[in-house]
Amino acid sequence: MLKWWQERVVYQIWPRSFQDSNGDGIGDLQGIIARLDDLKDLGVGVIWLSPIYPSPNADYGYDISDYKAVNPEFGTMADMEQLLAEAAKRDIKAVLDLVINHTSDQHRWFQSARDKNSPYRDYYIWRPGRGGRPPNNWMSFFGGSAWEYDPQSGEYYLHLFAKNQPDLNYRNPKVLEEVKDILRFWLDKGVAGFRCDVINLIWKSSLADGRRRIGLTGLEHYLSQEGCHEILRTLRRDVLSHYDCFTVGETCFVTPQMALDFTLPERQELDMVFNFEHMGADEFMLKWFKRRFSPERLARALTKWTTQVPWNAHYLENHDQPRSVSRFGDEGTYWEKSAKLLCVLLLTLRGTPFIYQGQEIGMTNFDYTGMDQIKDIESHNIYNLAKRLGIPPGLRWKMIKASSRDNARTPMQWSAEPNAGFTTGTPWIKVNSNYRRINVEAQRGDPNSIRSFYKQMIALRGGSEILKAGDFQAVKIAKNLFVFRRSRDGKSLLVLLNFSPEVADAQYGGELVISNYDRERYDGRLQPYEAVVLSEQ
């Protein structure tokens, strides 16, 4: 028997770039409310809202200054309550981002903690320096040292991400009690669960020097530690188990076995995790070092996880990742076909599918020309680090253009009106100029559009016990070909995917269920970037 979060399709909203309702150039909660009918029409059953809390926006919402309030840029608590109520009317559940590895340095806890005598001092991780240097050699995910000196208190504080995001200290039991209180606050308002940001980094077993490695020295002291598992079990036991909700963890550098340690039902920790292994299909070690996209590498990673972990949270893009059609498809001749192919892949895998805003219309990476158009703090930190390392300007920009998080954060393209119908004001970040061609309004009434195809595939999945609950078996993985079978109760569907601009031979039998080409039957040959689903019984 599947749970509700296994049956539904999740749609991620990055509120700042989704829909502006008041002309200030920033997306907001009323804008989301105004678009709920679009999401209901698409067929999604859950919306995941990236952080809607007050924030100085050093990391655009992932630096939270108040966990029990709404960012005034997005609206009010009354707007949030209205959003939850309007979504519920449409049978759409809402999930919030839970960012509890760190807070903003503007949070009242941290501002108080700068005083060594404050009761909040131990809410964070403070250490004296070593001869004018940081307490250890750990590196930040955003580049540079993971420690920042605070002149007011005379010590360094730990920040695994930006210096504006000090890490919380879970050795202090009061911190965990604060988190429990935050969870209850939102669950009592009707929130249906949480996407838990970098959740497997929250426990630091030691503050000793780390083994030197490219980029993330210190990882072995905080990655998926036993203390993290204990915290998650406590949150499940004391809070989450009392509500009909689910949790999905963003888990860095996890293996399938580590994922099982987080998600096996008997462990009572998380319900699902996001892994990143398939994101390596066009990366070398770090996301900033790109290599030629390998469909075979993507297929093998997805197969590994789908066969070794009973239930996965599947995604191809999100607020931190470049656009999938730009990475794994073709922005040019086969833009439409490859976007539809990726749709078939995502919605036929075993697990809960997560669609990111704009993915359903084939939005592409940004068309920016320089760093002055980039807002993302991570991108600026990496660009400056690359500059200090002597990497030439052209190569530095190439790294940012291919991998910056701003690729996914350009405003949602609703129409061909000015600013893509996102705002009547000046957008907080530049709109991709292809909005006149790629937008919701143009695709909504076109039965052959990418959006219409997503709607069709979501409906197909929703009405198929095989796709929702069936077993997964890889049939063929080749350079550009991925074939897999979903089966249940003696019936099966075969999914054929051709990640190539060339025709491919794929001699399999079955009755055609759906294709991203206009055909009545399957003849054993896949057209460029064709996706086919066949019924074998």
Residue pairs with C-beta under 8 A, 6 or more apart in sequence:
2 468
2 469
3 246
3 271
4 45
4 93
4 244
5 46
5 192
5 193
5 246
5 271
5 272
5 352
6 311
6 352
6 468
6 469
7 45
7 462
7 468
8 44
8 45
8 46
8 93
8 352
9 43
9 44
9 45
9 46
9 347
9 352
9 353
9 354
9 355
9 458
9 461
9 462
10 44
10 45
10 46
10 47
10 48
10 95
10 352
10 353
10 354
10 355
11 39
11 42
11 44
11 46
11 47
11 48
11 354
11 355
11 356
11 357
12 47
12 48
12 50
12 318
12 319
12 354
12 355
12 356
12 357
13 32
13 47
13 48
13 49
13 50
13 357
14 27
14 50
14 319
14 356
14 357
14 408
14 409
15 27
15 28
15 29
15 31
15 32
15 49
15 50
15 52
15 61
15 74
16 26
16 27
16 50
16 60
16 61
16 73
16 74
16 409
16 428
17 27
17 357
17 409
17 410
17 411
17 412
17 422
17 428
17 429
18 27
18 31
18 32
18 35
18 357
18 412
19 27
19 28
19 31
19 32
19 34
19 35
19 412
19 414
19 422
20 26
20 27
20 28
20 31
20 422
20 423
20 424
20 425
20 427
21 28
21 30
21 31
21 34
22 28
22 30
23 423
23 424
23 425
24 73
24 423
24 425
25 423
25 425
25 426
25 427
25 428
26 73
26 74
26 423
26 428
27 74
27 411
27 412
27 422
27 423
28 73
28 74
28 75
28 79
29 52
29 70
29 74
29 75
29 76
29 79
29 80
29 82
29 83
30 75
30 79
32 47
32 49
32 83
33 79
33 82
33 83
33 86
36 86
36 87
36 90
36 92
37 90
38 440
38 444
39 47
39 90
39 92
40 90
40 91
40 92
41 444
41 455
42 360
42 451
42 454
42 455
42 458
43 454
43 455
43 458
43 459
43 462
44 92
44 355
44 458
45 91
45 92
45 93
46 92
46 93
46 94
46 95
46 192
47 87
47 92
47 93
47 94
47 95
48 94
48 95
48 96
48 97
48 195
48 354
49 94
49 95
49 96
49 97
50 61
50 97
50 319
51 61
51 62
51 64
51 71
51 96
51 97
51 99
52 61
52 70
52 71
52 74
52 80
52 96
52 97
53 61
53 64
53 65
53 66
53 67
53 69
53 70
53 71
54 64
54 65
54 66
54 69
54 70
54 71
54 72
55 61
55 62
55 63
55 64
55 65
55 71
55 104
56 63
56 65
56 104
56 105
56 106
56 164
57 63
58 104
58 105
58 162
58 164
58 165
58 377
59 161
59 162
59 164
59 165
59 377
59 378
60 375
60 376
60 377
60 409
61 71
61 97
62 97
62 99
62 161
62 165
62 197
63 102
63 103
63 104
63 105
63 106
63 162
63 164
63 165
64 99
64 103
64 104
64 107
65 103
65 104
65 106
65 107
65 108
66 107
66 108
67 182
67 185
68 182
68 185
69 77
70 76
70 77
70 79
70 80
80 189
81 189
83 94
84 94
84 189
84 190
84 191
85 190
87 93
87 94
88 190
93 192
93 193
94 190
94 191
94 192
95 191
95 192
95 193
95 194
95 195
95 246
95 248
96 186
96 191
96 193
96 194
96 195
97 194
97 195
97 197
98 182
98 183
98 194
98 195
98 196
98 197
98 199
98 247
99 197
100 168
100 179
100 182
100 196
100 197
100 199
100 202
101 160
101 161
101 167
101 168
101 197
101 198
101 199
101 201
101 202
102 159
102 160
102 161
102 165
102 166
102 167
102 168
103 109
103 110
103 165
103 166
103 168
104 110
104 164
104 165
105 111
105 163
105 164
105 165
105 166
106 164
109 120
109 123
109 124
110 120
110 123
110 124
110 166
112 118
112 119
112 120
113 120
113 121
113 122
113 123
113 124
113 126
113 153
114 150
114 152
114 153
115 121
115 152
115 153
116 153
116 154
116 155
122 169
122 171
122 172
122 174
123 168
123 169
123 172
123 174
123 175
123 178
124 157
124 158
124 166
124 167
124 168
124 169
125 157
125 158
125 166
125 167
125 168
125 169
125 204
125 207
126 153
126 155
126 156
126 157
126 158
127 135
127 136
127 147
127 155
127 156
127 158
127 207
128 135
128 154
128 155
128 156
129 135
129 147
129 149
129 155
129 156
134 145
134 146
134 147
134 149
134 156
135 147
135 156
135 207
136 147
136 207
136 208
136 209
136 210
136 218
137 209
137 210
137 212
137 217
137 218
138 145
138 146
138 147
138 158
138 160
138 209
138 210
138 217
138 218
138 221
139 145
139 146
139 215
139 216
139 217
139 218
140 146
140 159
140 160
140 161
140 162
140 163
141 160
141 161
141 216
141 378
142 161
142 162
142 377
142 378
142 381
142 382
143 378
143 381
143 382
143 384
143 385
144 381
144 385
146 158
146 159
146 160
146 218
147 156
147 157
147 158
147 159
148 156
148 157
148 159
148 163
148 166
149 155
149 156
150 156
150 157
157 166
157 167
158 166
158 167
158 204
158 207
159 165
159 166
159 167
160 167
160 198
160 201
160 222
161 198
162 377
162 378
162 381
167 204
168 175
168 202
169 175
170 176
170 202
170 203
170 227
170 231
176 231
176 234
176 235
179 235
180 235
180 238
180 239
183 194
183 235
183 239
183 240
184 239
186 194
187 239
187 240
187 243
187 245
191 245
192 244
192 245
192 246
193 245
193 246
193 247
193 248
193 271
194 245
194 247
194 248
195 247
195 248
195 249
195 250
196 247
196 248
196 249
196 250
196 270
197 250
198 250
198 252
199 228
199 232
199 249
199 250
199 251
199 270
200 223
200 224
200 228
200 249
200 251
200 252
200 254
200 258
200 262
201 222
201 223
201 228
201 252
202 222
202 228
202 231
203 222
203 225
203 226
203 227
203 228
203 230
203 231
204 221
204 222
204 225
205 221
205 222
205 225
205 226
205 227
206 221
207 221
208 221
209 217
209 218
210 217
210 218
210 219
210 220
210 221
211 217
211 220
213 219
214 285
214 286
215 285
215 286
219 253
223 252
223 253
224 251
224 253
224 254
224 258
224 261
224 262
229 261
229 262
229 267
229 269
232 262
232 269
232 270
233 267
233 268
233 269
236 247
236 268
236 269
237 268
240 247
241 268
246 271
246 272
247 270
247 271
247 272
248 270
248 271
248 272
248 273
248 274
248 313
248 352
249 262
249 270
249 272
249 273
249 274
250 273
250 274
251 258
251 259
251 262
251 273
251 274
251 275
252 276
253 276
254 262
254 273
254 275
256 275
256 304
256 305
256 308
256 309
257 308
259 273
259 275
259 305
259 309
260 308
260 309
261 267
261 269
262 269
262 270
262 273
263 269
263 270
263 271
263 272
263 273
263 309
263 310
263 311
271 311
272 311
272 312
272 313
272 351
272 352
273 312
273 313
274 313
274 315
274 354
275 305
275 312
277 301
277 304
277 305
278 298
278 301
278 302
278 305
279 287
279 321
280 297
280 301
281 293
281 294
281 295
281 297
281 298
281 301
281 327
281 328
282 290
282 291
282 292
282 293
282 294
282 327
282 328
283 289
283 290
283 291
284 290
284 291
287 403
288 382
288 399
288 403
289 399
290 399
290 402
290 403
293 327
293 328
295 328
295 479
295 480
295 481
295 482
295 497
295 499
295 500
296 477
296 478
296 479
296 480
296 482
298 328
298 482
298 499
299 474
299 477
299 482
300 477
302 314
302 345
302 349
303 472
303 474
303 477
303 484
305 312
306 312
306 349
306 350
306 351
306 472
307 472
307 473
307 474
311 350
311 351
311 352
312 349
312 350
312 351
312 352
313 351
313 352
313 354
314 346
314 349
314 351
314 352
314 353
314 354
315 321
315 346
315 353
315 354
315 355
315 356
316 324
316 328
316 342
316 345
316 346
316 359
317 323
317 324
317 327
317 356
317 359
317 408
318 354
318 356
318 408
319 356
319 405
319 408
319 409
320 405
320 408
321 327
321 405
321 407
321 408
322 365
322 402
322 403
322 404
322 407
322 408
323 358
323 359
323 363
323 364
323 365
323 407
323 408
324 342
324 359
325 331
325 335
325 338
325 339
325 342
325 362
325 363
325 364
326 364
326 365
326 407
328 338
328 342
328 499
329 335
329 338
329 339
329 341
329 342
329 529
330 337
330 338
330 501
330 529
331 364
331 365
333 501
334 501
334 528
334 529
335 362
335 364
336 362
336 449
336 450
337 516
337 517
337 527
337 528
337 529
337 530
338 499
338 529
339 362
339 450
340 450
340 453
340 516
340 529
340 531
341 497
341 498
341 499
341 516
341 529
341 530
341 531
343 360
343 450
343 453
343 454
343 457
343 516
343 531
344 457
344 495
344 497
344 514
344 516
344 531
344 533
345 482
345 495
345 497
345 531
346 353
346 355
347 353
347 454
347 457
347 458
347 460
347 461
347 467
348 461
348 467
348 484
348 486
348 493
348 495
348 533
349 472
350 470
350 471
350 472
350 486
353 461
355 454
356 408
357 412
358 408
358 412
358 413
360 450
360 451
360 454
361 413
361 438
361 439
361 440
361 443
361 449
361 450
361 451
362 438
362 450
363 410
363 412
363 413
363 432
363 438
364 432
364 434
364 438
365 401
365 402
365 407
366 373
366 401
366 404
366 406
366 407
366 410
366 430
366 432
367 432
367 433
367 434
368 374
368 401
368 406
368 430
370 397
371 379
371 380
371 383
371 397
371 400
373 429
373 430
374 380
374 383
374 400
374 404
374 406
375 406
375 409
375 428
375 429
376 404
376 405
376 406
376 409
378 404
378 405
379 400
379 404
379 405
379 406
382 399
382 400
383 396
383 397
383 399
383 400
386 395
386 396
386 399
387 393
387 396
391 399
406 429
409 429
410 429
410 430
410 431
410 432
411 419
411 420
411 422
411 423
411 427
411 429
411 431
412 420
412 422
412 440
413 420
413 421
413 422
413 431
413 432
413 434
413 435
413 438
413 439
413 440
414 420
414 421
414 422
414 439
414 440
414 441
415 421
415 435
415 439
415 440
415 441
415 442
416 435
416 436
416 439
416 441
416 442
418 424
419 425
419 427
419 431
420 431
420 432
420 435
420 439
421 439
421 440
421 441
422 431
432 438
440 451
442 449
443 449
443 450
443 451
443 452
444 451
444 452
446 452
448 518
453 516
456 514
457 514
460 467
460 513
460 514
460 533
461 467
461 468
462 468
464 493
465 488
465 489
466 486
466 487
466 488
466 491
466 492
466 493
467 486
467 493
469 488
470 486
470 487
470 488
470 492
470 493
471 486
471 487
471 488
472 484
472 485
472 486
473 484
473 485
473 486
473 487
474 482
474 483
474 484
475 483
475 484
475 485
475 494
475 508
476 482
476 483
476 506
477 483
480 498
480 499
480 500
480 502
480 504
481 496
481 497
481 498
481 499
481 500
481 504
481 506
481 526
482 495
482 496
482 497
482 499
483 494
483 495
483 496
483 497
483 506
483 508
484 494
484 495
485 492
485 493
485 494
485 495
485 536
486 492
486 493
486 495
487 493
490 537
491 535
491 536
491 537
492 535
492 536
492 537
493 513
493 533
493 534
493 535
493 536
494 508
494 510
494 533
494 534
494 535
494 536
495 531
495 532
495 533
496 506
496 508
496 522
496 526
496 530
496 531
496 532
496 533
496 534
497 530
497 531
498 504
498 506
498 526
498 527
498 528
498 529
498 530
498 531
499 529
500 528
500 529
501 528
501 529
502 528
503 525
503 526
503 527
503 528
504 525
504 526
505 524
505 525
505 526
506 524
506 525
506 526
507 524
508 522
508 524
508 534
509 534
509 536
510 522
510 534
510 535
510 536
511 521
511 534
511 535
512 519
512 520
512 521
512 522
512 532
512 533
512 534
512 535
513 533
513 534
513 535
514 532
514 533
515 522
515 530
515 531
515 532
515 533
516 529
516 530
516 531
517 527
517 530
522 532
522 534
526 532
